């Protein structure tokens, strides 16, 4: 329950921060370039970070469960 509350607080802070910084910016990555609102860039960066963390945490939990049950990897 505390994890959900903490996650909601983080999402709220990122949302407030990104809305206050809504100016357009140019984003460049390798050969790719586009113009977008800074709010969208901040929100998508935070969202991708959260998704990557969840994927790593779940993969570790699955490996731990498999080892605990003595199943082959």
PyMOL Python script that loads the backbone (N, CA, C, O; Angstrom):
from pymol import cmd

cmd.read_pdbstr("""\
ATOM      1  N   UNK A   1       0.820  -1.192   0.000  1.00  0.00           N
ATOM      2  CA  UNK A   1       0.000   0.000   0.000  1.00  0.00           C
ATOM      3  C   UNK A   1       0.871   1.266   0.000  1.00  0.00           C
ATOM      4  O   UNK A   1       0.554   2.255  -0.661  1.00  0.00           O
ATOM      5  N   UNK A   2       1.970   1.208   0.755  1.00  0.00           N
ATOM      6  CA  UNK A   2       2.871   2.355   0.807  1.00  0.00           C
ATOM      7  C   UNK A   2       3.532   2.570  -0.551  1.00  0.00           C
ATOM      8  O   UNK A   2       3.773   3.707  -0.959  1.00  0.00           O
ATOM      9  N   UNK A   3       3.823   1.476  -1.244  1.00  0.00           N
ATOM     10  CA  UNK A   3       4.443   1.574  -2.570  1.00  0.00           C
ATOM     11  C   UNK A   3       3.526   2.289  -3.550  1.00  0.00           C
ATOM     12  O   UNK A   3       3.980   3.120  -4.337  1.00  0.00           O
ATOM     13  N   UNK A   4       2.250   1.973  -3.506  1.00  0.00           N
ATOM     14  CA  UNK A   4       1.279   2.614  -4.403  1.00  0.00           C
ATOM     15  C   UNK A   4       1.161   4.098  -4.072  1.00  0.00           C
ATOM     16  O   UNK A   4       1.105   4.934  -4.974  1.00  0.00           O
ATOM     17  N   UNK A   5       1.124   4.423  -2.802  1.00  0.00           N
ATOM     18  CA  UNK A   5       1.038   5.828  -2.395  1.00  0.00           C
ATOM     19  C   UNK A   5       2.280   6.595  -2.833  1.00  0.00           C
ATOM     20  O   UNK A   5       2.177   7.723  -3.315  1.00  0.00           O
ATOM     21  N   UNK A   6       3.454   5.986  -2.666  1.00  0.00           N
ATOM     22  CA  UNK A   6       4.699   6.624  -3.098  1.00  0.00           C
ATOM     23  C   UNK A   6       4.727   6.808  -4.607  1.00  0.00           C
ATOM     24  O   UNK A   6       5.162   7.850  -5.097  1.00  0.00           O
ATOM     25  N   UNK A   7       4.275   5.821  -5.335  1.00  0.00           N
ATOM     26  CA  UNK A   7       4.206   5.912  -6.794  1.00  0.00           C
ATOM     27  C   UNK A   7       3.261   7.028  -7.231  1.00  0.00           C
ATOM     28  O   UNK A   7       3.565   7.758  -8.175  1.00  0.00           O
ATOM     29  N   UNK A   8       2.136   7.167  -6.567  1.00  0.00           N
ATOM     30  CA  UNK A   8       1.192   8.231  -6.897  1.00  0.00           C
ATOM     31  C   UNK A   8       1.777   9.615  -6.614  1.00  0.00           C
ATOM     32  O   UNK A   8       1.545  10.555  -7.374  1.00  0.00           O
ATOM     33  N   UNK A   9       2.532   9.739  -5.527  1.00  0.00           N
ATOM     34  CA  UNK A   9       3.178  11.014  -5.210  1.00  0.00           C
ATOM     35  C   UNK A   9       4.217  11.356  -6.273  1.00  0.00           C
ATOM     36  O   UNK A   9       4.299  12.504  -6.711  1.00  0.00           O
ATOM     37  N   UNK A  10       5.007  10.379  -6.689  1.00  0.00           N
ATOM     38  CA  UNK A  10       6.017  10.615  -7.727  1.00  0.00           C
ATOM     39  C   UNK A  10       5.360  11.010  -9.037  1.00  0.00           C
ATOM     40  O   UNK A  10       5.818  11.943  -9.697  1.00  0.00           O
ATOM     41  N   UNK A  11       4.303  10.324  -9.424  1.00  0.00           N
ATOM     42  CA  UNK A  11       3.588  10.656 -10.662  1.00  0.00           C
ATOM     43  C   UNK A  11       3.005  12.068 -10.572  1.00  0.00           C
ATOM     44  O   UNK A  11       3.057  12.818 -11.547  1.00  0.00           O
ATOM     45  N   UNK A  12       2.459  12.434  -9.432  1.00  0.00           N
ATOM     46  CA  UNK A  12       1.902  13.773  -9.265  1.00  0.00           C
ATOM     47  C   UNK A  12       2.985  14.834  -9.372  1.00  0.00           C
ATOM     48  O   UNK A  12       2.774  15.868 -10.006  1.00  0.00           O
ATOM     49  N   UNK A  13       4.143  14.595  -8.761  1.00  0.00           N
ATOM     50  CA  UNK A  13       5.247  15.558  -8.839  1.00  0.00           C
ATOM     51  C   UNK A  13       5.773  15.710 -10.262  1.00  0.00           C
ATOM     52  O   UNK A  13       6.050  16.823 -10.708  1.00  0.00           O
ATOM     53  N   UNK A  14       5.909  14.608 -10.965  1.00  0.00           N
ATOM     54  CA  UNK A  14       6.363  14.666 -12.358  1.00  0.00           C
ATOM     55  C   UNK A  14       5.343  15.399 -13.215  1.00  0.00           C
ATOM     56  O   UNK A  14       5.715  16.180 -14.091  1.00  0.00           O
ATOM     57  N   UNK A  15       4.071  15.157 -12.973  1.00  0.00           N
ATOM     58  CA  UNK A  15       3.019  15.832 -13.733  1.00  0.00           C
ATOM     59  C   UNK A  15       3.053  17.336 -13.485  1.00  0.00           C
ATOM     60  O   UNK A  15       2.992  18.118 -14.433  1.00  0.00           O
ATOM     61  N   UNK A  16       3.148  17.746 -12.237  1.00  0.00           N
ATOM     62  CA  UNK A  16       3.200  19.176 -11.913  1.00  0.00           C
ATOM     63  C   UNK A  16       4.434  19.824 -12.528  1.00  0.00           C
ATOM     64  O   UNK A  16       4.350  20.910 -13.102  1.00  0.00           O
ATOM     65  N   UNK A  17       5.582  19.153 -12.408  1.00  0.00           N
ATOM     66  CA  UNK A  17       6.818  19.689 -12.962  1.00  0.00           C
ATOM     67  C   UNK A  17       6.742  19.816 -14.480  1.00  0.00           C
ATOM     68  O   UNK A  17       7.180  20.820 -15.043  1.00  0.00           O
ATOM     69  N   UNK A  18       6.192  18.810 -15.138  1.00  0.00           N
ATOM     70  CA  UNK A  18       6.135  18.852 -16.596  1.00  0.00           C
ATOM     71  C   UNK A  18       5.131  19.881 -17.107  1.00  0.00           C
ATOM     72  O   UNK A  18       5.366  20.491 -18.151  1.00  0.00           O
ATOM     73  N   UNK A  19       4.033  20.090 -16.411  1.00  0.00           N
ATOM     74  CA  UNK A  19       3.052  21.091 -16.835  1.00  0.00           C
ATOM     75  C   UNK A  19       3.619  22.497 -16.680  1.00  0.00           C
ATOM     76  O   UNK A  19       3.330  23.374 -17.494  1.00  0.00           O
ATOM     77  N   UNK A  20       4.415  22.717 -15.654  1.00  0.00           N
ATOM     78  CA  UNK A  20       5.019  24.029 -15.452  1.00  0.00           C
ATOM     79  C   UNK A  20       6.127  24.315 -16.466  1.00  0.00           C
ATOM     80  O   UNK A  20       6.508  25.472 -16.642  1.00  0.00           O
ATOM     81  N   UNK A  21       6.645  23.302 -17.125  1.00  0.00           N
ATOM     82  CA  UNK A  21       7.711  23.454 -18.107  1.00  0.00           C
ATOM     83  C   UNK A  21       7.196  23.019 -19.479  1.00  0.00           C
ATOM     84  O   UNK A  21       7.692  22.051 -20.055  1.00  0.00           O
ATOM     85  N   UNK A  22       6.223  23.721 -19.986  1.00  0.00           N
ATOM     86  CA  UNK A  22       5.551  23.309 -21.218  1.00  0.00           C
ATOM     87  C   UNK A  22       6.093  23.990 -22.469  1.00  0.00           C
ATOM     88  O   UNK A  22       5.423  23.984 -23.501  1.00  0.00           O
ATOM     89  N   UNK A  23       7.269  24.569 -22.409  1.00  0.00           N
ATOM     90  CA  UNK A  23       7.820  25.242 -23.593  1.00  0.00           C
ATOM     91  C   UNK A  23       8.300  24.213 -24.615  1.00  0.00           C
ATOM     92  O   UNK A  23       8.679  23.100 -24.252  1.00  0.00           O
ATOM     93  N   UNK A  24       8.281  24.590 -25.898  1.00  0.00           N
ATOM     94  CA  UNK A  24       8.733  23.647 -26.933  1.00  0.00           C
ATOM     95  C   UNK A  24      10.262  23.489 -26.919  1.00  0.00           C
ATOM     96  O   UNK A  24      10.993  24.454 -26.697  1.00  0.00           O
ATOM     97  N   UNK A  25      10.723  22.270 -27.157  1.00  0.00           N
ATOM     98  CA  UNK A  25      12.153  21.975 -27.201  1.00  0.00           C
ATOM     99  C   UNK A  25      12.445  21.086 -28.400  1.00  0.00           C
ATOM    100  O   UNK A  25      11.559  20.393 -28.899  1.00  0.00           O
ATOM    101  N   UNK A  26      13.693  21.109 -28.861  1.00  0.00           N
ATOM    102  CA  UNK A  26      14.138  20.221 -29.929  1.00  0.00           C
ATOM    103  C   UNK A  26      14.871  19.044 -29.295  1.00  0.00           C
ATOM    104  O   UNK A  26      15.790  19.231 -28.499  1.00  0.00           O
ATOM    105  N   UNK A  27      14.461  17.843 -29.652  1.00  0.00           N
ATOM    106  CA  UNK A  27      15.061  16.629 -29.115  1.00  0.00           C
ATOM    107  C   UNK A  27      15.831  15.949 -30.239  1.00  0.00           C
ATOM    108  O   UNK A  27      15.281  15.703 -31.312  1.00  0.00           O
ATOM    109  N   UNK A  28      17.103  15.647 -29.996  1.00  0.00           N
ATOM    110  CA  UNK A  28      17.941  14.972 -30.981  1.00  0.00           C
ATOM    111  C   UNK A  28      18.490  13.682 -30.384  1.00  0.00           C
ATOM    112  O   UNK A  28      18.968  13.665 -29.249  1.00  0.00           O
ATOM    113  N   UNK A  29      18.417  12.609 -31.157  1.00  0.00           N
ATOM    114  CA  UNK A  29      18.976  11.328 -30.750  1.00  0.00           C
ATOM    115  C   UNK A  29      19.514  10.638 -31.996  1.00  0.00           C
ATOM    116  O   UNK A  29      18.755  10.261 -32.889  1.00  0.00           O
ATOM    117  N   UNK A  30      20.822  10.479 -32.043  1.00  0.00           N
ATOM    118  CA  UNK A  30      21.511   9.939 -33.208  1.00  0.00           C
ATOM    119  C   UNK A  30      21.131  10.741 -34.452  1.00  0.00           C
ATOM    120  O   UNK A  30      21.482  11.917 -34.554  1.00  0.00           O
ATOM    121  N   UNK A  31      20.426  10.131 -35.390  1.00  0.00           N
ATOM    122  CA  UNK A  31      20.036  10.831 -36.620  1.00  0.00           C
ATOM    123  C   UNK A  31      18.574  11.292 -36.578  1.00  0.00           C
ATOM    124  O   UNK A  31      18.034  11.749 -37.585  1.00  0.00           O
ATOM    125  N   UNK A  32      17.947  11.171 -35.417  1.00  0.00           N
ATOM    126  CA  UNK A  32      16.532  11.461 -35.268  1.00  0.00           C
ATOM    127  C   UNK A  32      16.391  12.794 -34.555  1.00  0.00           C
ATOM    128  O   UNK A  32      17.050  13.014 -33.539  1.00  0.00           O
ATOM    129  N   UNK A  33      15.547  13.693 -35.061  1.00  0.00           N
ATOM    130  CA  UNK A  33      15.328  14.994 -34.427  1.00  0.00           C
ATOM    131  C   UNK A  33      13.853  15.361 -34.546  1.00  0.00           C
ATOM    132  O   UNK A  33      13.255  15.207 -35.611  1.00  0.00           O
ATOM    133  N   UNK A  34      13.272  15.844 -33.458  1.00  0.00           N
ATOM    134  CA  UNK A  34      11.885  16.303 -33.495  1.00  0.00           C
ATOM    135  C   UNK A  34      11.679  17.404 -32.459  1.00  0.00           C
ATOM    136  O   UNK A  34      12.434  17.520 -31.493  1.00  0.00           O
ATOM    137  N   UNK A  35      10.656  18.198 -32.679  1.00  0.00           N
ATOM    138  CA  UNK A  35      10.278  19.259 -31.745  1.00  0.00           C
ATOM    139  C   UNK A  35       9.049  18.801 -30.974  1.00  0.00           C
ATOM    140  O   UNK A  35       8.089  18.292 -31.552  1.00  0.00           O
ATOM    141  N   UNK A  36       9.097  18.990 -29.654  1.00  0.00           N
ATOM    142  CA  UNK A  36       7.979  18.575 -28.808  1.00  0.00           C
ATOM    143  C   UNK A  36       7.923  19.483 -27.586  1.00  0.00           C
ATOM    144  O   UNK A  36       8.863  20.225 -27.301  1.00  0.00           O
ATOM    145  N   UNK A  37       6.839  19.410 -26.894  1.00  0.00           N
ATOM    146  CA  UNK A  37       6.690  20.144 -25.644  1.00  0.00           C
ATOM    147  C   UNK A  37       7.592  19.508 -24.587  1.00  0.00           C
ATOM    148  O   UNK A  37       7.714  18.284 -24.522  1.00  0.00           O
ATOM    149  N   UNK A  38       8.212  20.332 -23.774  1.00  0.00           N
ATOM    150  CA  UNK A  38       9.072  19.820 -22.712  1.00  0.00           C
ATOM    151  C   UNK A  38       8.268  18.956 -21.739  1.00  0.00           C
ATOM    152  O   UNK A  38       8.800  18.006 -21.163  1.00  0.00           O
ATOM    153  N   UNK A  39       6.994  19.283 -21.556  1.00  0.00           N
ATOM    154  CA  UNK A  39       6.133  18.488 -20.670  1.00  0.00           C
ATOM    155  C   UNK A  39       6.030  17.051 -21.175  1.00  0.00           C
ATOM    156  O   UNK A  39       6.094  16.108 -20.387  1.00  0.00           O
ATOM    157  N   UNK A  40       5.872  16.884 -22.477  1.00  0.00           N
ATOM    158  CA  UNK A  40       5.764  15.540 -23.056  1.00  0.00           C
ATOM    159  C   UNK A  40       7.088  14.801 -22.925  1.00  0.00           C
ATOM    160  O   UNK A  40       7.105  13.614 -22.597  1.00  0.00           O
ATOM    161  N   UNK A  41       8.191  15.489 -23.176  1.00  0.00           N
ATOM    162  CA  UNK A  41       9.510  14.865 -23.076  1.00  0.00           C
ATOM    163  C   UNK A  41       9.783  14.406 -21.645  1.00  0.00           C
ATOM    164  O   UNK A  41      10.263  13.292 -21.435  1.00  0.00           O
ATOM    165  N   UNK A  42       9.484  15.249 -20.664  1.00  0.00           N
ATOM    166  CA  UNK A  42       9.697  14.889 -19.259  1.00  0.00           C
ATOM    167  C   UNK A  42       8.806  13.714 -18.869  1.00  0.00           C
ATOM    168  O   UNK A  42       9.269  12.767 -18.233  1.00  0.00           O
ATOM    169  N   UNK A  43       7.539  13.771 -19.247  1.00  0.00           N
ATOM    170  CA  UNK A  43       6.610  12.703 -18.883  1.00  0.00           C
ATOM    171  C   UNK A  43       7.015  11.377 -19.511  1.00  0.00           C
ATOM    172  O   UNK A  43       6.999  10.346 -18.837  1.00  0.00           O
ATOM    173  N   UNK A  44       7.378  11.386 -20.792  1.00  0.00           N
ATOM    174  CA  UNK A  44       7.775  10.142 -21.460  1.00  0.00           C
ATOM    175  C   UNK A  44       9.089   9.602 -20.907  1.00  0.00           C
ATOM    176  O   UNK A  44       9.269   8.386 -20.829  1.00  0.00           O
ATOM    177  N   UNK A  45      10.000  10.475 -20.526  1.00  0.00           N
ATOM    178  CA  UNK A  45      11.255  10.030 -19.912  1.00  0.00           C
ATOM    179  C   UNK A  45      10.997   9.358 -18.566  1.00  0.00           C
ATOM    180  O   UNK A  45      11.558   8.301 -18.275  1.00  0.00           O
ATOM    181  N   UNK A  46      10.155   9.971 -17.755  1.00  0.00           N
ATOM    182  CA  UNK A  46       9.830   9.380 -16.455  1.00  0.00           C
ATOM    183  C   UNK A  46       9.092   8.057 -16.633  1.00  0.00           C
ATOM    184  O   UNK A  46       9.366   7.092 -15.920  1.00  0.00           O
ATOM    185  N   UNK A  47       8.163   8.008 -17.572  1.00  0.00           N
ATOM    186  CA  UNK A  47       7.408   6.787 -17.821  1.00  0.00           C
ATOM    187  C   UNK A  47       8.313   5.663 -18.311  1.00  0.00           C
ATOM    188  O   UNK A  47       8.173   4.522 -17.871  1.00  0.00           O
ATOM    189  N   UNK A  48       9.235   5.968 -19.210  1.00  0.00           N
ATOM    190  CA  UNK A  48      10.136   4.923 -19.702  1.00  0.00           C
ATOM    191  C   UNK A  48      11.064   4.446 -18.585  1.00  0.00           C
ATOM    192  O   UNK A  48      11.376   3.257 -18.521  1.00  0.00           O
ATOM    193  N   UNK A  49      11.506   5.332 -17.717  1.00  0.00           N
ATOM    194  CA  UNK A  49      12.327   4.924 -16.577  1.00  0.00           C
ATOM    195  C   UNK A  49      11.582   4.005 -15.638  1.00  0.00           C
ATOM    196  O   UNK A  49      12.139   3.020 -15.152  1.00  0.00           O
ATOM    197  N   UNK A  50      10.336   4.316 -15.382  1.00  0.00           N
ATOM    198  CA  UNK A  50       9.512   3.466 -14.518  1.00  0.00           C
ATOM    199  C   UNK A  50       9.306   2.101 -15.157  1.00  0.00           C
ATOM    200  O   UNK A  50       9.411   1.080 -14.478  1.00  0.00           O
ATOM    201  N   UNK A  51       9.014   2.069 -16.454  1.00  0.00           N
ATOM    202  CA  UNK A  51       8.809   0.790 -17.142  1.00  0.00           C
ATOM    203  C   UNK A  51      10.069  -0.063 -17.145  1.00  0.00           C
ATOM    204  O   UNK A  51       9.993  -1.275 -16.942  1.00  0.00           O
ATOM    205  N   UNK A  52      11.217   0.545 -17.369  1.00  0.00           N
ATOM    206  CA  UNK A  52      12.471  -0.210 -17.350  1.00  0.00           C
ATOM    207  C   UNK A  52      12.727  -0.777 -15.959  1.00  0.00           C
ATOM    208  O   UNK A  52      13.144  -1.928 -15.830  1.00  0.00           O
ATOM    209  N   UNK A  53      12.484   0.011 -14.921  1.00  0.00           N
ATOM    210  CA  UNK A  53      12.675  -0.467 -13.553  1.00  0.00           C
ATOM    211  C   UNK A  53      11.728  -1.625 -13.234  1.00  0.00           C
ATOM    212  O   UNK A  53      12.134  -2.600 -12.600  1.00  0.00           O
ATOM    213  N   UNK A  54      10.493  -1.526 -13.661  1.00  0.00           N
ATOM    214  CA  UNK A  54       9.518  -2.601 -13.418  1.00  0.00           C
ATOM    215  C   UNK A  54       9.935  -3.877 -14.140  1.00  0.00           C
ATOM    216  O   UNK A  54       9.825  -4.969 -13.583  1.00  0.00           O
ATOM    217  N   UNK A  55      10.412  -3.748 -15.371  1.00  0.00           N
ATOM    218  CA  UNK A  55      10.854  -4.926 -16.119  1.00  0.00           C
ATOM    219  C   UNK A  55      12.018  -5.607 -15.414  1.00  0.00           C
ATOM    220  O   UNK A  55      12.022  -6.831 -15.280  1.00  0.00           O
ATOM    221  N   UNK A  56      13.009  -4.837 -14.961  1.00  0.00           N
ATOM    222  CA  UNK A  56      14.135  -5.429 -14.242  1.00  0.00           C
ATOM    223  C   UNK A  56      13.695  -6.074 -12.938  1.00  0.00           C
ATOM    224  O   UNK A  56      14.157  -7.165 -12.603  1.00  0.00           O
ATOM    225  N   UNK A  57      12.812  -5.419 -12.198  1.00  0.00           N
ATOM    226  CA  UNK A  57      12.356  -5.977 -10.928  1.00  0.00           C
ATOM    227  C   UNK A  57      11.561  -7.266 -11.141  1.00  0.00           C
ATOM    228  O   UNK A  57      11.734  -8.234 -10.401  1.00  0.00           O
ATOM    229  N   UNK A  58      10.699  -7.274 -12.144  1.00  0.00           N
ATOM    230  CA  UNK A  58       9.905  -8.481 -12.406  1.00  0.00           C
ATOM    231  C   UNK A  58      10.768  -9.624 -12.911  1.00  0.00           C
ATOM    232  O   UNK A  58      10.538 -10.775 -12.541  1.00  0.00           O
ATOM    233  N   UNK A  59      11.758  -9.333 -13.752  1.00  0.00           N
ATOM    234  CA  UNK A  59      12.620 -10.409 -14.244  1.00  0.00           C
ATOM    235  C   UNK A  59      13.429 -11.015 -13.096  1.00  0.00           C
ATOM    236  O   UNK A  59      13.638 -12.228 -13.059  1.00  0.00           O
ATOM    237  N   UNK A  60      13.882 -10.183 -12.167  1.00  0.00           N
ATOM    238  CA  UNK A  60      14.591 -10.702 -11.000  1.00  0.00           C
ATOM    239  C   UNK A  60      13.692 -11.546 -10.120  1.00  0.00           C
ATOM    240  O   UNK A  60      14.120 -12.565  -9.579  1.00  0.00           O
ATOM    241  N   UNK A  61      12.450 -11.123  -9.976  1.00  0.00           N
ATOM    242  CA  UNK A  61      11.503 -11.881  -9.150  1.00  0.00           C
ATOM    243  C   UNK A  61      11.172 -13.222  -9.799  1.00  0.00           C
ATOM    244  O   UNK A  61      11.043 -14.232  -9.107  1.00  0.00           O
ATOM    245  N   UNK A  62      11.034 -13.237 -11.124  1.00  0.00           N
ATOM    246  CA  UNK A  62      10.746 -14.489 -11.831  1.00  0.00           C
ATOM    247  C   UNK A  62      11.920 -15.445 -11.689  1.00  0.00           C
ATOM    248  O   UNK A  62      11.722 -16.631 -11.426  1.00  0.00           O
ATOM    249  N   UNK A  63      13.155 -14.940 -11.860  1.00  0.00           N
ATOM    250  CA  UNK A  63      14.336 -15.787 -11.701  1.00  0.00           C
ATOM    251  C   UNK A  63      14.417 -16.350 -10.286  1.00  0.00           C
ATOM    252  O   UNK A  63      14.737 -17.524 -10.098  1.00  0.00           O
ATOM    253  N   UNK A  64      14.127 -15.512  -9.292  1.00  0.00           N
ATOM    254  CA  UNK A  64      14.174 -15.957  -7.906  1.00  0.00           C
ATOM    255  C   UNK A  64      13.132 -17.043  -7.655  1.00  0.00           C
ATOM    256  O   UNK A  64      13.409 -18.017  -6.956  1.00  0.00           O
ATOM    257  N   UNK A  65      11.944 -16.885  -8.216  1.00  0.00           N
ATOM    258  CA  UNK A  65      10.873 -17.870  -8.046  1.00  0.00           C
ATOM    259  C   UNK A  65      11.241 -19.179  -8.724  1.00  0.00           C
ATOM    260  O   UNK A  65      10.996 -20.253  -8.174  1.00  0.00           O
ATOM    261  N   UNK A  66      11.828 -19.101  -9.911  1.00  0.00           N
ATOM    262  CA  UNK A  66      12.228 -20.310 -10.636  1.00  0.00           C
ATOM    263  C   UNK A  66      13.304 -21.048  -9.852  1.00  0.00           C
ATOM    264  O   UNK A  66      13.225 -22.269  -9.713  1.00  0.00           O
ATOM    265  N   UNK A  67      14.299 -20.347  -9.341  1.00  0.00           N
ATOM    266  CA  UNK A  67      15.358 -20.997  -8.564  1.00  0.00           C
ATOM    267  C   UNK A  67      14.801 -21.595  -7.283  1.00  0.00           C
ATOM    268  O   UNK A  67      15.236 -22.660  -6.844  1.00  0.00           O
ATOM    269  N   UNK A  68      13.841 -20.909  -6.687  1.00  0.00           N
ATOM    270  CA  UNK A  68      13.263 -21.394  -5.435  1.00  0.00           C
ATOM    271  C   UNK A  68      12.490 -22.692  -5.650  1.00  0.00           C
ATOM    272  O   UNK A  68      12.471 -23.559  -4.776  1.00  0.00           O
ATOM    273  N   UNK A  69      11.851 -22.825  -6.817  1.00  0.00           N
ATOM    274  CA  UNK A  69      11.067 -24.013  -7.122  1.00  0.00           C
ATOM    275  C   UNK A  69      11.919 -25.116  -7.750  1.00  0.00           C
ATOM    276  O   UNK A  69      11.409 -26.185  -8.085  1.00  0.00           O
ATOM    277  N   UNK A  70      13.231 -24.851  -7.911  1.00  0.00           N
ATOM    278  CA  UNK A  70      14.154 -25.812  -8.497  1.00  0.00           C
ATOM    279  C   UNK A  70      13.766 -26.231  -9.901  1.00  0.00           C
ATOM    280  O   UNK A  70      13.916 -27.393 -10.277  1.00  0.00           O
ATOM    281  N   UNK A  71      13.262 -25.269 -10.681  1.00  0.00           N
ATOM    282  CA  UNK A  71      12.937 -25.527 -12.067  1.00  0.00           C
ATOM    283  C   UNK A  71      14.107 -25.097 -12.922  1.00  0.00           C
ATOM    284  O   UNK A  71      14.848 -24.198 -12.525  1.00  0.00           O
ATOM    285  N   UNK A  72      14.303 -25.704 -14.085  1.00  0.00           N
ATOM    286  CA  UNK A  72      15.397 -25.257 -14.964  1.00  0.00           C
ATOM    287  C   UNK A  72      15.108 -23.856 -15.513  1.00  0.00           C
ATOM    288  O   UNK A  72      13.950 -23.496 -15.723  1.00  0.00           O
ATOM    289  N   UNK A  73      16.173 -23.062 -15.746  1.00  0.00           N
ATOM    290  CA  UNK A  73      16.012 -21.691 -16.251  1.00  0.00           C
ATOM    291  C   UNK A  73      15.432 -21.677 -17.615  1.00  0.00           C
ATOM    292  O   UNK A  73      15.229 -20.607 -18.189  1.00  0.00           O
TER     293      UNK A  73
END
""", "prot")
cmd.dss("prot")
cmd.show_as("cartoon", "prot")
cmd.util.cbc("prot")
cmd.orient("prot")
